[in-house]
Amino acid sequence: MSKPLYATAPTELVDRDTLLSMSGLAFMEGIRDGTLPAPPIGRVLEYRVDQVEPGRVIFRGTPSFDHTNPMGTVHGGWYGTLLDSAMACAVMTTVPKGSVYTTLEYKVNITRGLPIGTEILCEGVVSHAGRSTGVATGELRGADDGKLYATGSTTCMIMAG
């Protein structure tokens, strides 16, 4: 049986003043290290930040029965949410102190069905980090066998806080 992602359910998010006082990289490192609260979506969809470095973030997760569609397969929204998180958080690592970002658009290509209970790694890597936009790509792969389950791309808007 896998260990739960959170000992208790998070009850708050980082306040805006704290967020704006940090670089995006420091913010993401704080979430990874547990010194800042992780977003509740990770608890609901059973994934978490695993690795953080400038321009690169890896999430780790495992889809469960709760993430299936009516046909019993992992819902495409699970793939999309995880890829959006990894790619956008990779962009976040490039955002300067006093700024924030938001996803403008993202695209997902599912390459194969993901069996329930398969641990995955989802990597987001920045290909462009400018003053007003960031662009990243992502891959969702099996943690044990490296099988590719989906790819993605995103454009994020970077804004002064």
DSSP file (Angstrom, degrees, kcal/mol; ACC not computed):
  #  RESIDUE AA STRUCTURE BP1 BP2  ACC     N-H-->O    O-->H-N    N-H-->O    O-->H-N    TCO  KAPPA ALPHA  PHI   PSI    X-CA   Y-CA   Z-CA
    1    1 A M              0   0    0      0, 0.0     2,-0.1     0, 0.0     0, 0.0   0.000 360.0 360.0 360.0 134.6    0.0    0.0    0.0
    2    2 A S        -     0   0    0      1,-0.1     3,-0.1     0, 0.0     0, 0.0  -0.417 360.0-104.9 -78.8 153.0    1.4    3.4   -0.9
    3    3 A K        -     0   0    0     -2,-0.1    -1,-0.1     1,-0.1     0, 0.0  -0.506  41.8-102.7 -74.3 141.1    2.0    6.1    1.6
    4    4 A P        -     0   0    0      0, 0.0    -1,-0.1     0, 0.0     3,-0.1  -0.311  21.2-131.1 -63.9 148.8   -0.5    9.0    1.7
    5    5 A L  S    S+     0   0    0      1,-0.2     2,-0.4    38,-0.1     3,-0.1   0.837  90.9  30.5 -69.1 -33.2    0.6   12.2    0.0
    6    6 A Y        -     0   0    0      1,-0.1    -1,-0.2    37,-0.1     3,-0.1  -0.985  62.9-148.0-131.7 136.7   -0.4   14.4    3.0
    7    7 A A  S    S+     0   0    0     -2,-0.4     2,-0.3     1,-0.2    -1,-0.1   0.895  93.3   7.0 -66.8 -39.8   -0.6   13.6    6.7
    8    8 A T  S    S-     0   0    0     -3,-0.1    -1,-0.2     0, 0.0     3,-0.0  -0.942  93.9 -90.5-137.0 159.8   -3.6   15.9    7.0
    9    9 A A        -     0   0    0     -2,-0.3     2,-0.1    -3,-0.1    -2,-0.0  -0.523  47.2-113.0 -70.3 133.2   -5.6   17.8    4.5
   10   10 A P        -     0   0    0      0, 0.0    -1,-0.1     0, 0.0     3,-0.1  -0.404  27.8-170.5 -65.3 144.1   -4.2   21.3    3.8
   11   11 A T        +     0   0    0      1,-0.1     2,-0.3    -2,-0.1    -2,-0.0   0.396  62.0  28.6-117.1   0.2   -6.5   24.1    5.0
   12   12 A E        -     0   0    0     26,-0.1     2,-0.3     3,-0.0    -1,-0.1  -0.975  61.9-135.7-153.2 166.1   -4.9   27.1    3.5
   13   13 A L        -     0   0    0     -2,-0.3     2,-0.2    -3,-0.1    25,-0.1  -0.720  47.5 -77.2-114.4 169.6   -2.8   28.4    0.6
   14   14 A V        -     0   0    0     23,-0.3     2,-0.1    -2,-0.3    -1,-0.1  -0.477  53.6-116.4 -66.0 135.7    0.1   30.8    0.7
   15   15 A D     >  -     0   0    0     -2,-0.2     4,-2.4     1,-0.1     3,-0.3  -0.396  23.1-111.8 -74.1 156.7   -1.0   34.4    1.1
   16   16 A R  H  > S+     0   0    0      1,-0.2     4,-2.8     2,-0.2     5,-0.2   0.852 114.6  54.9 -59.0 -40.7   -0.3   36.8   -1.7
   17   17 A D  H  > S+     0   0    0      2,-0.2     4,-1.0     1,-0.2    -1,-0.2   0.910 110.7  46.0 -61.8 -41.8    2.2   38.9    0.3
   18   18 A T  H >4 S+     0   0    0     -3,-0.3     3,-0.6     2,-0.2     4,-0.4   0.941 112.6  50.8 -64.5 -46.7    4.3   35.8    1.0
   19   19 A L  H >< S+     0   0    0     -4,-2.4     3,-1.3     1,-0.2    79,-0.3   0.924 111.6  47.0 -55.8 -47.5    4.0   34.7   -2.6
   20   20 A L  H 3< S+     0   0    0     -4,-2.8    78,-0.7     1,-0.3    -1,-0.2   0.665 103.4  63.5 -73.1 -15.6    5.2   38.1   -4.0
   21   21 A S  T << S+     0   0    0     -4,-1.0     2,-0.3    -3,-0.6    -1,-0.3   0.509 101.0  63.3 -83.8  -3.4    8.1   38.2   -1.5
   22   22 A M  S <  S-     0   0    0     -3,-1.3    76,-0.6    -4,-0.4    77,-0.3  -0.841  84.1-113.2-121.5 153.3    9.7   35.2   -3.1
   23   23 A S     >  -     0   0    0     -2,-0.3     4,-2.3    74,-0.2     5,-0.1  -0.455  38.1-111.0 -71.3 159.6   11.2   34.2   -6.5
   24   24 A G  H  > S+     0   0    0     71,-3.1     4,-2.4     1,-0.2    69,-0.2   0.862 119.6  54.1 -60.7 -35.6    9.2   31.5   -8.3
   25   25 A L  H  > S+     0   0    0     68,-0.5     4,-2.4    70,-0.4    -1,-0.2   0.937 108.9  46.8 -64.6 -46.9   12.0   29.1   -7.7
   26   26 A A  H  > S+     0   0    0      1,-0.2     4,-2.2     2,-0.2    -2,-0.2   0.890 111.7  53.0 -61.9 -39.0   12.0   29.7   -3.9
   27   27 A F  H  X S+     0   0    0     -4,-2.3     4,-1.8     2,-0.2    -2,-0.2   0.941 111.1  44.7 -60.5 -49.2    8.2   29.3   -3.9
   28   28 A M  H  X S+     0   0    0     -4,-2.4     4,-2.5     1,-0.2    -2,-0.2   0.868 111.6  53.0 -66.3 -36.7    8.4   25.9   -5.7
   29   29 A E  H  X S+     0   0    0     -4,-2.4     4,-2.7     1,-0.2     6,-0.2   0.887 106.8  53.8 -64.2 -37.9   11.2   24.7   -3.5
   30   30 A G  H  X>S+     0   0    0     -4,-2.2     6,-1.8     2,-0.2     5,-1.4   0.885 109.4  46.9 -63.3 -39.8    9.1   25.6   -0.5
   31   31 A I  H ><5S+     0   0    0     -4,-1.8     3,-0.6     4,-0.2    -2,-0.2   0.937 113.8  48.4 -66.3 -46.0    6.2   23.5   -1.7
   32   32 A R  H 3<5S+     0   0    0     -4,-2.5    -2,-0.2     1,-0.2    -1,-0.2   0.915 115.0  44.7 -58.7 -43.6    8.6   20.6   -2.5
   33   33 A D  H 3<5S-     0   0    0     -4,-2.7    -1,-0.2    -5,-0.2    -2,-0.2   0.597 111.4-118.8 -80.6 -11.3   10.2   20.8    0.9
   34   34 A G  T <<5S+     0   0    0     -4,-0.9    -3,-0.2    -3,-0.6    -4,-0.1   0.566  84.5 114.7  85.0   8.3    6.9   21.2    2.8
   35   35 A T  S   <S+     0   0    0     -5,-1.4    -4,-0.2    -6,-0.2    -5,-0.1   0.656  80.1  43.3 -83.4 -15.7    7.7   24.6    4.2
   36   36 A L  S    S-     0   0    0     -6,-1.8    -2,-0.2    -7,-0.1     2,-0.1  -0.945 103.7 -97.3-121.6 148.4    4.8   26.1    2.1
   37   37 A P        -     0   0    0      0, 0.0   -23,-0.3     0, 0.0    -6,-0.1  -0.391  35.1-126.1 -68.2 139.6    1.4   24.4    1.8
   38   38 A A        -     0   0    0     -7,-0.1   -26,-0.1     1,-0.1     5,-0.1  -0.525  36.3 -93.9 -77.7 150.4    0.9   22.3   -1.3
   39   39 A P    >>  -     0   0    0      0, 0.0     3,-1.5     0, 0.0     4,-0.6  -0.403  29.9-123.5 -66.5 142.8   -2.1   23.1   -3.5
   40   40 A P  H >> S+     0   0    0      0, 0.0     4,-2.1     0, 0.0     3,-0.6   0.741 103.9  74.1 -59.6 -25.4   -5.2   21.0   -2.6
   41   41 A I  H 3> S+     0   0    0      1,-0.2     4,-2.6     2,-0.2     5,-0.2   0.848  91.4  57.9 -58.9 -32.9   -5.5   19.8   -6.2
   42   42 A G  H <>>S+     0   0    0     -3,-1.5     5,-2.2     2,-0.2     4,-0.7   0.869 106.1  47.8 -64.6 -37.1   -2.5   17.5   -5.6
   43   43 A R  H <<5S+     0   0    0     -4,-0.6     3,-0.4    -3,-0.6    -2,-0.2   0.928 113.9  47.0 -67.7 -45.0   -4.3   15.8   -2.7
   44   44 A V  H  <5S+     0   0    0     -4,-2.1    -2,-0.2     1,-0.2    -1,-0.2   0.899 122.0  34.6 -64.7 -42.3   -7.5   15.3   -4.7
   45   45 A L  H  <5S-     0   0    0     -4,-2.6    -1,-0.2    -5,-0.2    17,-0.2   0.380 110.2-119.7 -98.1   3.9   -5.7   13.9   -7.8
   46   46 A E  T  <5 +     0   0    0     -4,-0.7    16,-1.8    -3,-0.4     2,-0.3   0.928  69.4 116.2  61.9  53.1   -2.9   12.1   -5.8
   47   47 A Y  E   < -A   61   0A   0     -5,-2.2     2,-0.3    14,-0.2    14,-0.2  -0.972  36.5-175.4-142.9 161.7    0.2   13.8   -7.1
   48   48 A R  E     -A   60   0A   0     12,-2.3    12,-2.5    -2,-0.3     2,-0.3  -0.970  38.0 -85.7-150.8 160.7    2.9   16.0   -5.6
   49   49 A V  E     +A   59   0A   0     -2,-0.3    10,-0.3    10,-0.2     3,-0.1  -0.570  43.5 169.7 -68.7 129.9    6.0   18.0   -6.4
   50   50 A D  E     +     0   0A   0      8,-3.2     2,-0.3     1,-0.4     9,-0.2   0.756  60.7  16.4-111.2 -43.1    9.0   15.7   -6.4
   51   51 A Q  E     -A   58   0A   0      7,-2.0     7,-2.4     2,-0.0    -1,-0.4  -0.990  58.5-174.5-138.4 144.6   11.9   17.7   -7.9
   52   52 A V  E     +A   57   0A   0     -2,-0.3     5,-0.2     5,-0.2    38,-0.0  -0.996  16.4 145.6-140.1 132.0   12.5   21.4   -8.6
   53   53 A E  E >   -A   56   0A   0      3,-2.5     3,-2.5    -2,-0.4    40,-0.1  -0.951  62.5 -62.0-151.8 165.5   15.4   23.1  -10.3
   54   54 A P  T 3  S-     0   0    0      0, 0.0    40,-0.1     0, 0.0    37,-0.1  -0.295 123.4  -1.7 -55.5 121.3   15.5   26.3  -12.5
   55   55 A G  T 3  S+     0   0    0     35,-0.5    71,-2.6    34,-0.2     2,-0.3   0.556 122.6  81.1  78.6   8.6   13.4   25.7  -15.5
   56   56 A R  E <   +AB  53 125A   0     -3,-2.5    -3,-2.5    69,-0.2     2,-0.3  -0.979  46.2 172.7-151.8 133.2   12.4   22.1  -14.6
   57   57 A V  E     -AB  52 124A   0     67,-2.1    67,-3.0    -2,-0.3     2,-0.4  -0.997  12.0-160.2-138.5 140.9    9.9   20.5  -12.3
   58   58 A I  E     -AB  51 123A   0     -7,-2.4    -8,-3.2    -2,-0.3    -7,-2.0  -0.990   5.5-164.1-122.9 129.1    8.9   16.9  -11.8
   59   59 A F  E     -AB  49 122A   0     63,-2.7    63,-2.7    -2,-0.4     2,-0.4  -0.803   5.9-153.5-103.1 151.3    5.7   15.7  -10.2
   60   60 A R  E     +AB  48 121A   0    -12,-2.5   -12,-2.3    -2,-0.3     2,-0.3  -0.985  28.1 145.0-124.2 136.1    5.1   12.2   -9.0
   61   61 A G  E     -AB  47 120A   0     59,-1.8    59,-3.2    -2,-0.4   -14,-0.2  -0.983  36.5-141.7-162.3 171.3    1.6   10.6   -8.8
   62   62 A T        -     0   0    0    -16,-1.8    57,-0.2    -2,-0.3     2,-0.1  -0.931  22.3-135.4-144.2 115.1   -0.5    7.6   -9.1
   63   63 A P        -     0   0    0      0, 0.0    54,-2.9     0, 0.0     2,-0.2  -0.458  26.1-166.1 -70.7 143.8   -4.0    7.6  -10.6
   64   64 A S    >   -     0   0    0     52,-0.2     3,-2.2    -2,-0.1    54,-0.0  -0.608  41.9 -84.7-118.8-179.6   -6.6    5.6   -8.6
   65   65 A F  G >  S+     0   0    0      1,-0.3     3,-1.7    -2,-0.2     7,-0.1   0.832 123.5  67.7 -55.0 -33.3  -10.1    4.3   -9.3
   66   66 A D  G 3  S+     0   0    0      1,-0.3    -1,-0.3     8,-0.0     8,-0.0   0.622  95.9  56.6 -63.7 -11.9  -11.4    7.8   -8.3
   67   67 A H  G <  S+     0   0    0     -3,-2.2     8,-2.9     5,-0.1    -1,-0.3   0.129  85.5 111.3-107.3  18.8   -9.8    9.2  -11.4
   68   68 A T  B <   -F   74   0B   0     -3,-1.7     6,-0.2     6,-0.3    -3,-0.0  -0.564  59.6-132.3 -95.1 158.7  -11.5    7.0  -14.0
   69   69 A N    >   -     0   0    0      4,-2.7     3,-2.2    -2,-0.2    -1,-0.1  -0.334  47.2 -81.3 -92.1-178.8  -14.1    7.9  -16.6
   70   70 A P  T 3  S+     0   0    0      0, 0.0    -2,-0.0     0, 0.0    -1,-0.0   0.712 130.3  58.6 -61.1 -18.9  -17.4    5.9  -17.1
   71   71 A M  T 3  S-     0   0    0      2,-0.2     3,-0.1     3,-0.0    -3,-0.0   0.500 117.9-110.7 -88.5  -3.2  -15.4    3.4  -19.2
   72   72 A G  S <  S+     0   0    0     -3,-2.2     2,-0.3     1,-0.3    -5,-0.1   0.583  79.4 117.7  88.2  10.1  -13.1    2.6  -16.3
   73   73 A T  S    S-     0   0    0      1,-0.1    -4,-2.7    42,-0.1    -1,-0.3  -0.738  79.8 -80.5-106.7 160.5  -10.0    4.1  -17.8
   74   74 A V  B     -F   68   0B   0     40,-0.6    -6,-0.3    -2,-0.3    40,-0.2  -0.385  55.9-112.7 -61.0 127.9   -8.0    7.1  -16.3
   75   75 A H    >>  -     0   0    0     -8,-2.9     3,-1.6     1,-0.1     4,-1.0  -0.314  14.0-125.9 -64.3 140.5   -9.8   10.3  -17.4
   76   76 A G  H 3> S+     0   0    0      1,-0.3     4,-2.6     2,-0.2     5,-0.2   0.773 108.4  67.6 -58.2 -27.2   -8.0   12.5  -19.8
   77   77 A G  H 3> S+     0   0    0      1,-0.2     4,-2.7     2,-0.2    -1,-0.3   0.803  94.3  56.9 -64.6 -28.4   -8.4   15.4  -17.3
   78   78 A W  H <> S+     0   0    0     -3,-1.6     4,-2.1   -11,-0.2     5,-0.2   0.943 109.6  44.4 -66.6 -46.6   -6.0   13.6  -15.0
   79   79 A Y  H  X S+     0   0    0     -4,-1.0     4,-2.7     1,-0.2     5,-0.2   0.954 116.5  47.4 -57.6 -50.2   -3.3   13.6  -17.6
   80   80 A G  H  X S+     0   0    0     -4,-2.6     4,-2.8     1,-0.2    -2,-0.2   0.888 111.5  48.4 -63.1 -42.6   -4.1   17.2  -18.6
   81   81 A T  H  X S+     0   0    0     -4,-2.7     4,-2.4     2,-0.2    -1,-0.2   0.915 113.4  47.4 -65.9 -42.0   -4.1   18.5  -15.0
   82   82 A L  H  X S+     0   0    0     -4,-2.1     4,-2.5    -5,-0.2    -2,-0.2   0.925 114.4  46.2 -66.2 -43.9   -0.9   16.8  -14.1
   83   83 A L  H  X S+     0   0    0     -4,-2.7     4,-2.8    -5,-0.2     5,-0.3   0.920 112.0  51.5 -64.0 -43.0    0.8   18.1  -17.3
   84   84 A D  H  X S+     0   0    0     -4,-2.8     4,-2.5    -5,-0.2     5,-0.3   0.924 111.5  48.6 -58.4 -44.4   -0.5   21.6  -16.8
   85   85 A S  H  X S+     0   0    0     -4,-2.4     4,-2.4    -5,-0.2     5,-0.2   0.948 114.5  43.4 -61.5 -50.1    0.9   21.6  -13.2
   86   86 A A  H  X S+     0   0    0     -4,-2.5     4,-1.6     2,-0.2    38,-0.3   0.925 118.3  43.4 -64.4 -45.8    4.3   20.3  -14.2
   87   87 A M  H  X S+     0   0    0     -4,-2.8     4,-1.8    -5,-0.2    -2,-0.2   0.940 117.5  44.4 -67.4 -47.0    4.7   22.6  -17.2
   88   88 A A  H  X S+     0   0    0     -4,-2.5     4,-2.3    -5,-0.3    -2,-0.2   0.878 112.5  51.9 -67.3 -37.8    3.4   25.7  -15.5
   89   89 A C  H  X S+     0   0    0     -4,-2.4     4,-1.4    -5,-0.3    -1,-0.2   0.829 105.1  56.5 -69.0 -29.7    5.3   25.1  -12.3
   90   90 A A  H  < S+     0   0    0     -4,-1.6   -35,-0.5    -5,-0.2     3,-0.3   0.924 108.8  47.0 -62.4 -43.2    8.5   24.8  -14.5
   91   91 A V  H >< S+     0   0    0     -4,-1.8     3,-2.2     1,-0.2     4,-0.4   0.906 105.1  61.0 -61.5 -40.9    7.7   28.3  -15.8
   92   92 A M  H >< S+     0   0    0     -4,-2.3     3,-1.6     1,-0.3    -1,-0.2   0.845  92.7  65.1 -55.8 -34.5    7.1   29.4  -12.2
   93   93 A T  T 3< S+     0   0    0     -4,-1.4   -68,-0.5    -3,-0.3    -1,-0.3   0.675 103.7  47.6 -63.9 -14.6   10.7   28.6  -11.4
   94   94 A T  T <  S+     0   0    0     -3,-2.2    -1,-0.3    -4,-0.3    -2,-0.2   0.471  86.0 109.3-101.9  -4.5   11.8   31.3  -13.8
   95   95 A V    <   -     0   0    0     -3,-1.6   -71,-3.1    -4,-0.4   -70,-0.4  -0.575  67.3-127.3 -79.3 130.1    9.4   34.0  -12.5
   96   96 A P    >   -     0   0    0      0, 0.0     3,-1.7     0, 0.0   -74,-0.1  -0.277  36.3 -78.5 -74.2 161.3   11.1   36.8  -10.6
   97   97 A K  T 3  S+     0   0    0      1,-0.3   -74,-0.2   -76,-0.1   -76,-0.1  -0.293 119.7  31.0 -53.2 137.5   10.2   38.0   -7.1
   98   98 A G  T 3  S+     0   0    0    -78,-0.7    63,-3.5   -76,-0.6     2,-0.3   0.450 104.9  94.7  89.4   1.1    7.1   40.2   -7.2
   99   99 A S  E <   -C  160   0A   0     -3,-1.7    -1,-0.3   -77,-0.3     2,-0.3  -0.828  49.6-167.8-123.7 163.0    5.6   38.5  -10.2
  100  100 A V  E     -C  159   0A   0     59,-2.8    59,-3.0    -2,-0.3     2,-0.3  -0.809   9.4-145.6-135.6 176.1    3.1   35.7  -10.8
  101  101 A Y  E     -C  158   0A   0     -2,-0.3     2,-0.3    57,-0.2    57,-0.2  -0.926   7.3-166.2-140.1 165.4    2.0   33.6  -13.8
  102  102 A T  E     -C  157   0A   0     55,-1.8    55,-2.8    -2,-0.3     2,-0.3  -0.977  34.0-102.4-148.7 150.7   -1.1   32.0  -15.2
  103  103 A T  E     -C  156   0A   0     -2,-0.3    53,-0.3    53,-0.2     3,-0.1  -0.578  28.9-176.7 -72.1 127.9   -1.6   29.4  -17.9
  104  104 A L  E     -     0   0A   0     51,-2.7     2,-0.3     1,-0.4    52,-0.2   0.846  68.5 -21.8 -88.0 -44.3   -2.8   31.0  -21.2
  105  105 A E  E     -C  155   0A   0     50,-1.6    50,-2.2     2,-0.0    -1,-0.4  -0.980  58.3-170.4-160.6 153.9   -3.1   27.7  -23.1
  106  106 A Y  E     -C  154   0A   0     -2,-0.3     2,-0.4    48,-0.2    48,-0.2  -0.992   8.0-153.0-148.9 156.9   -2.0   24.1  -23.0
  107  107 A K  E     -C  153   0A   0     46,-2.5    46,-1.7    -2,-0.3     2,-0.4  -0.970   7.4-161.8-130.3 142.3   -2.2   21.1  -25.3
  108  108 A V  E     -C  152   0A   0     -2,-0.4     2,-0.5    44,-0.2    44,-0.2  -0.984   6.4-167.2-127.6 136.2   -2.1   17.4  -24.3
  109  109 A N  E     -C  151   0A   0     42,-2.9    42,-2.4    -2,-0.4     2,-0.6  -0.967  13.0-154.3-120.1 112.1   -1.3   14.4  -26.5
  110  110 A I  E     -C  150   0A   0     -2,-0.5    40,-0.3    40,-0.2     3,-0.1  -0.766  12.6-178.2 -86.9 123.9   -2.2   11.1  -24.9
  111  111 A T        -     0   0    0     38,-2.2     2,-0.3    -2,-0.6    39,-0.2   0.695  63.6  -4.9 -97.5 -22.4   -0.1    8.3  -26.4
  112  112 A R  S    S-     0   0    0     37,-1.3    -1,-0.3     0, 0.0     2,-0.1  -0.977  81.5 -83.3-164.6 158.8   -1.5    5.3  -24.4
  113  113 A G        -     0   0    0     -2,-0.3   -40,-0.0    -3,-0.1    -2,-0.0  -0.401  39.1-134.7 -67.2 143.1   -3.9    4.4  -21.7
  114  114 A L        -     0   0    0    -40,-0.2   -40,-0.6    -2,-0.1     2,-0.1  -0.890  18.8-130.7-103.0 114.5   -2.5    4.7  -18.2
  115  115 A P    >   -     0   0    0      0, 0.0     3,-1.8     0, 0.0   -42,-0.1  -0.389  31.2-100.5 -65.4 139.7   -3.4    1.7  -16.0
  116  116 A I  T 3  S+     0   0    0      1,-0.3   -52,-0.2    -2,-0.1     3,-0.1  -0.312 109.3  26.4 -54.7 137.6   -4.9    2.5  -12.6
  117  117 A G  T 3  S+     0   0    0    -54,-2.9     2,-0.6     1,-0.3    -1,-0.3   0.451  83.7 137.4  86.5   0.7   -2.2    2.3   -9.9
  118  118 A T    <   -     0   0    0     -3,-1.8     2,-0.3   -55,-0.2    -1,-0.3  -0.715  52.1-134.2 -82.4 119.3    0.7    3.0  -12.2
  119  119 A E        -     0   0    0     -2,-0.6    24,-2.8   -57,-0.2    25,-0.5  -0.556  31.2-170.2 -72.0 134.3    3.2    5.4  -10.5
  120  120 A I  E     -BD  61 142A   0    -59,-3.2   -59,-1.8    -2,-0.3     2,-0.4  -0.858  23.6-145.5-125.6 159.7    4.2    8.2  -12.9
  121  121 A L  E     -BD  60 141A   0     20,-2.9    20,-2.9    -2,-0.3     2,-0.5  -0.989  14.4-163.9-118.0 133.8    6.7   11.0  -13.2
  122  122 A C  E     -BD  59 140A   0    -63,-2.7   -63,-2.7    -2,-0.4     2,-0.4  -0.961   8.2-164.9-122.8 113.5    5.5   14.1  -15.0
  123  123 A E  E     -BD  58 139A   0     16,-2.4    16,-1.9    -2,-0.5     2,-0.4  -0.834   7.0-166.8-104.6 132.3    8.3   16.4  -16.1
  124  124 A G  E     -BD  57 138A   0    -67,-3.0   -67,-2.1    -2,-0.4     2,-0.4  -0.969   8.6-174.2-114.0 133.5    7.9   20.0  -17.2
  125  125 A V  E     -BD  56 137A   0     12,-2.6    12,-2.4    -2,-0.4     2,-0.3  -0.995  21.4-128.3-132.6 129.7   10.8   21.8  -18.9
  126  126 A V  E     + D   0 136A   0    -71,-2.6    10,-0.3    -2,-0.4     3,-0.1  -0.571  24.0 175.3 -76.8 132.8   11.0   25.5  -19.9
  127  127 A S  E    S+     0   0A   0      8,-2.8     2,-0.3     1,-0.4     9,-0.2   0.559  75.6  19.4-108.2 -17.3   12.0   26.2  -23.5
  128  128 A H  E     - D   0 135A   0      7,-1.8     7,-2.8     2,-0.0     2,-0.4  -0.943  57.3-179.9-152.7 131.2   11.5   30.0  -23.2
  129  129 A A  E     + D   0 134A   0     -2,-0.3     5,-0.2     5,-0.2     2,-0.1  -0.900  22.0 158.5-132.5 104.9   11.3   32.3  -20.2
  130  130 A G        -     0   0    0      3,-3.0    -2,-0.0    -2,-0.4   -36,-0.0  -0.358  55.4 -88.4-110.9-167.9   10.7   36.0  -21.1
  131  131 A R  S    S+     0   0    0     -2,-0.1     3,-0.1     1,-0.1    -1,-0.0   0.843 122.5  15.7 -73.0 -33.8    9.4   39.1  -19.3
  132  132 A S  S    S+     0   0    0      1,-0.2    26,-2.3    25,-0.1     2,-0.3   0.591 126.4  36.8-119.8 -14.1    5.8   38.5  -20.2
  133  133 A T  E     - E   0 157A   0     24,-0.3    -3,-3.0   -32,-0.0     2,-0.4  -0.980  51.9-165.0-139.3 154.1    5.5   34.8  -21.4
  134  134 A G  E     -DE 129 156A   0     22,-2.3    22,-3.3    -2,-0.3     2,-0.4  -0.993   8.6-160.4-133.3 142.6    7.0   31.5  -20.6
  135  135 A V  E     +DE 128 155A   0     -7,-2.8    -8,-2.8    -2,-0.4    -7,-1.8  -0.974  16.5 168.4-124.9 136.5    6.8   28.3  -22.8
  136  136 A A  E     -DE 126 154A   0     18,-1.8    18,-2.5    -2,-0.4     2,-0.3  -0.964  21.2-147.3-144.4 160.4    7.3   24.8  -21.6
  137  137 A T  E     -DE 125 153A   0    -12,-2.4   -12,-2.6    -2,-0.3     2,-0.3  -0.839  17.3-161.1-121.5 163.2    6.9   21.2  -22.7
  138  138 A G  E     -DE 124 152A   0     14,-2.3    14,-2.0    -2,-0.3     2,-0.4  -0.988  11.9-161.7-147.0 155.9    6.0   18.1  -20.6
  139  139 A E  E     -DE 123 151A   0    -16,-1.9   -16,-2.4    -2,-0.3     2,-0.6  -0.999   8.7-154.5-136.5 137.9    6.1   14.4  -20.6
  140  140 A L  E     +DE 122 150A   0     10,-2.8     9,-3.2    -2,-0.4    10,-1.3  -0.961  29.6 169.1-112.1 114.9    4.2   11.9  -18.4
  141  141 A R  E     -DE 121 148A   0    -20,-2.9   -20,-2.9    -2,-0.6     7,-0.2  -0.889  41.7 -94.5-128.9 154.2    6.1    8.6  -18.1
  142  142 A G  E  >  -D  120   0A   0      5,-2.1     4,-1.7    -2,-0.3   -22,-0.3  -0.479  30.4-140.2 -63.4 133.9    5.9    5.5  -16.0
  143  143 A A  T  4 S+     0   0    0    -24,-2.8   -23,-0.2    -2,-0.2    -1,-0.1   0.839  98.3  36.1 -67.5 -32.9    8.1    5.8  -12.9
  144  144 A D  T  4 S+     0   0    0    -25,-0.5    -1,-0.2     1,-0.1   -24,-0.1   0.857 132.5  21.3 -89.4 -38.3    9.3    2.2  -13.2
  145  145 A D  T  4 S-     0   0    0      2,-0.1    -2,-0.2     0, 0.0    -1,-0.1   0.513  90.1-127.0-114.1  -6.0    9.5    1.5  -16.9
  146  146 A G     <  +     0   0    0     -4,-1.7    -3,-0.1     1,-0.2   -26,-0.0   0.562  47.3 164.8  73.0   7.2    9.8    5.0  -18.5
  147  147 A K        -     0   0    0     -6,-0.1    -5,-2.1     1,-0.1     2,-0.5  -0.325  39.3-122.0 -59.4 137.7    6.8    4.3  -20.8
  148  148 A L  E     + E   0 141A   0     -7,-0.2    -7,-0.2     1,-0.2     3,-0.1  -0.736  37.6 167.5 -84.8 122.7    5.5    7.5  -22.4
  149  149 A Y  E     -     0   0A   0     -9,-3.2   -38,-2.2    -2,-0.5   -37,-1.3   0.684  63.6  -9.3-105.8 -27.5    1.8    8.0  -21.6
  150  150 A A  E     -CE 110 140A   0    -10,-1.3   -10,-2.8   -40,-0.3    -1,-0.4  -0.979  51.5-153.8-166.6 155.6    1.4   11.7  -22.7
  151  151 A T  E     +CE 109 139A   0    -42,-2.4   -42,-2.9    -2,-0.3     2,-0.3  -0.878  18.5 179.6-127.2 164.1    3.1   14.8  -23.9
  152  152 A G  E     -CE 108 138A   0    -14,-2.0   -14,-2.3    -2,-0.3     2,-0.3  -0.980  16.8-155.2-156.7 168.2    2.1   18.4  -23.6
  153  153 A S  E     -CE 107 137A   0    -46,-1.7   -46,-2.5    -2,-0.3     2,-0.3  -0.983  15.9-174.1-145.3 152.3    3.1   22.0  -24.3
  154  154 A T  E     -CE 106 136A   0    -18,-2.5   -18,-1.8    -2,-0.3     2,-0.4  -0.982  20.1-152.2-145.7 156.2    2.0   25.3  -22.6
  155  155 A T  E     -CE 105 135A   0    -50,-2.2   -51,-2.7    -2,-0.3   -50,-1.6  -0.999  22.3-168.7-124.4 128.6    2.3   29.0  -22.9
  156  156 A C  E     -CE 103 134A   0    -22,-3.3   -22,-2.3    -2,-0.4     2,-0.5  -0.893  17.5-132.2-117.7 148.2    2.0   31.0  -19.6
  157  157 A M  E     -CE 102 133A   0    -55,-2.8   -55,-1.8    -2,-0.3     2,-0.5  -0.856  17.0-151.2 -98.0 132.1    1.6   34.7  -19.1
  158  158 A I  E     +C  101   0A   0    -26,-2.3     2,-0.3    -2,-0.5   -57,-0.2  -0.899  20.9 179.7-105.9 130.4    4.0   36.3  -16.5
  159  159 A M  E     -C  100   0A   0    -59,-3.0   -59,-2.8    -2,-0.5     2,-0.2  -0.942  34.0-104.9-133.0 149.3    2.6   39.4  -14.7
  160  160 A A  E      C   99   0A   0     -2,-0.3   -61,-0.3   -61,-0.2   -62,-0.1  -0.526 360.0 360.0 -67.7 140.2    3.7   41.8  -12.1
  161  161 A G              0   0    0    -63,-3.5   -62,-0.1    -2,-0.2    -1,-0.1   0.476 360.0 360.0 -72.4 360.0    2.0   41.1   -8.8
